[in-house]
Structure formats: C-alpha cells, structure tokens
Amino acid sequence: MELHKDKIHSAGLQVVGVGIGEPKHAARYCPKLAPNTICLVPEEGNDSAHRAYGLEDVNKQEMASKEVGKALLKNALKGNIGGVPSGNVQMMPGTFIIDESGKVVFAYYSKHIADHPAIEDLIKMA
C-alpha cells in the first residue's frame, strides 16, 4: 500500500491496517514500513475484528496453492522474509472500503493468503 500512497491519497482514501499480532510489533514496524497507514491491533492481539467482518482461517488446500507458492518465492527473491509471526497466522486476508458513516461499501475476501485486489480497482470502488 505504501508504494501506492499518492494514488490512495489523491482518491481521498485513508488506509487502516488491522493486525492480529502484538500491539508492540505494530508500534515498532508500522511507522517504518507503512508510515501512511493507521495500524490497529487489539490489545489482546486476537482476531475478533477480522471475524466480525467474516474473515476465516485458511485451509490446507489454500495454503498449499500454486499462487501462494509463487508469492512466497517472489517475496523471498526480493529479500522480504519475515521473522517469527505472532497472532493467528492462519487468518485469511480481506480488504474493505468503509465510508465516513461506518458503512462497508466494498468487501474483498481473498481467495488465498497472497490474494489482494488491485489498487486501481479499490480506487474505482471508493
């Protein structure tokens, strides 16, 4: 998202990331890796916010898909190798556009853990 910050800002959007890990990790890494994103993590580090929006855990078939393997290899070749994860590492991602009144106007439920909508599609939906 940080790579697309100018497009996102021009569209009048604000990115809010809701994490599952520990709040101390969000406080440490969000300002460095995503300074234009508001990062939120429940104090307990649980996945209750994700479940409230209908996100579920990944299954073994989704985890072992060809698309996930390609994304992992692509990131590893770029040197993007994470550390020890915390929180529910099996939670599927999702992307939501929420208007000023709190209404969900767009919902994208990822098909696998490396699936994300194109920035251009999100801007069109906003």
JOSUL-V26170 format. One record per backbone hydrogen bond with DSSP energy under -1.0 kcal/mol. NH is the residue of the N-H (numbers start at 1). CO is the residue of the C=O. Records with the same first field share a line. If there is no record, write none. Layout:
NH: CO  CO
//
This chain:
4: 1
5: 2
8: 4
9: 5
10: 6
11: 7
12: 9
13: 8
17: 38
19: 40
25: 22
26: 22
27: 23
28: 24
29: 25
30: 26
33: 29
34: 30
37: 34
38: 15
40: 17
45: 42
51: 47
52: 48
54: 51
55: 50
58: 90
63: 59
64: 60
65: 62
69: 65
70: 66
71: 67
72: 68
73: 69
74: 70
75: 71
76: 72
77: 73
79: 76
80: 75
81: 79
89: 87
91: 88
92: 56
95: 108
97: 106
99: 103
102: 99
105: 97
106: 97
108: 95
110: 93
115: 112
122: 118
123: 119
124: 120
125: 121
126: 122
//
